[in-house]
């Protein structure tokens, strides 16, 4: 069963909110199509037992901004399946396939992978409704988690922002909260550019080495199913203590709202690159700005994944995806920094101003 709600939000959206339930397989899900002025919405399918409607609405708006910032012919949407992503493979497939069948007619929404889902999940959705991005290579996709599209974009943004943050990328210490697909690839691409990762965390703990962690070994350790706190070449820490690690670059790449007014005072960095979507509350961003910490917003710097997805959807290649990510994120990060400096705005305010002008123009061409 699906229930459609309209008219909730502001002048941008959401355009549609769908609540999905199918008791026979235990499916509970929500889909939010925020804005389609620039084109059909692209946005990930998140699977988590505690995902909420409010969270999905906020993430859908972030996707509207992200797609517009990247100059893509797509609006923003997001969905959440209320389930444990580590459930049995048959149960996960049943949930995802049922979800796909229930959004068959929602043609203005193109699903992609997100936290708790992957390329295999997108293959199941594609099989059901012939509409998904982030597909396996065997189906002609560009597997964005495998190639590290989002992490690559974060490294590009870091290159652009170093001068503004008065630091050098070579030798810069990096701490990463959330050593999943985004965090791992961000670490890889930043180390390629001369930085050193000194700390990383996951849900089970954190690891620290002041001289720099062996990122390749840490990634292999993590992919073998072990928590980062058990990494033998680092000192174990509590997950929450990674925020207090002294570093030049700090990357939140975990859940929403992990940086708040209650903990942002512990942050000891010059540059924050938002690898996760909506990882900081507004009050935390205000405090970072007041303390002179350059905080670059999610929908600008972590757009590599959706740029890759759009290139795939329109028939492009992996090489074209990387080139487009480099071009768009480099240009947009530079524009946000220029607007912020010129108009004395926080980076998020500058980025929102940039994006709203693009969306407002697109909306002028829509039928009243």
Number of C-alpha atoms within 10 A of each C-alpha: 9 15 11 12 13 11 11 13 11 8 9 16 21 24 19 18 25 21 17 21 19 15 9 7 12 14 17 17 24 24 28 30 30 30 27 25 24 23 17 18 26 29 34 29 27 25 23 17 13 11 17 15 17 10 16 24 25 19 25 29 24 23 29 32 26 30 29 26 25 24 15 17 16 26 28 32 35 31 31 30 26 19 21 13 17 12 10 10 10 8 15 19 16 16 21 22 20 21 25 24 13 18 20 14 10 13 11 18 28 28 26 28 26 20 17 16 20 21 24 15 25 27 23 19 27 19 14 19 16 14 18 28 30 31 26 18 11 9 11 13 24 27 24 29 20 15 16 22 29 26 29 27 30 32 28 24 23 24 17 18 24 18 11 14 19 12 15 16 23 14 15 19 25 28 30 29 26 25 27 21 20 28 27 23 25 28 28 22 18 24 23 12 17 14 22 27 28 24 30 34 30 23 16 13 19 27 27 23 16 15 11 19 21 16 18 13 13 23 21 11 16 19 13 9 8 14 19 28 23 18 19 12 15 22 15 19 19 14 19 15 17 25 26 16 21 19 21 23 27 29 27 28 29 24 16 16 16 21 22 16 16 10 14 19 15 14 19 16 24 21 25 23 24 23 31 26 23 23 22 23 15 15 14 20 24 16 15 22 15 11 11 12 20 24 25 26 29 25 28 33 30 30 28 29 27 28 27 30 29 21 23 23 19 9 12 15 15 17 12 14 23 19 12 18 28 20 14 22 26 22 16 21 24 16 15 25 21 16 19 18 14 10 10 11 17 23 23 21 16 21 26 19 15 18 23 16 11 17 21 13 12 16 15 10 10 10 6 5
